[in-house]
Amino acid sequence: CQNESFGLSVLEASAAGLPVIAVNEGGPREIVTHDETGWLVDATPGALADAALRLAQDAARGRRMGAAGQARVAQIYTWPRGAQDFLSALRAE
């Protein structure tokens, strides 16, 4: 498997209050709000390295993105909400 279909590691990093740098495909696009909770970048070593360097040079921005990601996870990715979404999907069938 080349990429993670949902992005559990991205979700866990956000829940821990870390800013996320992820490849702009698959699950991370569902979880990361670009430039708010992290950065979505091209799937190249250079793009990932550039984003990591930018983040290392702006710790305040990283803290803001980490806090925003943590708040988003706490609001959206909860067991009650997941159960509700699952039941809604079953009813739609």
Buried (B, 14 or more C-beta within 10 A) or exposed (E): EEEBEEBEEBBEBBBEBBBBBBBBBBBBBEBBBEEEBBBBBEEEEEBBEBBEEEBEEEEEBBEBBBEBBBEBBEEEEEEEEEEEEEEEEEEEE
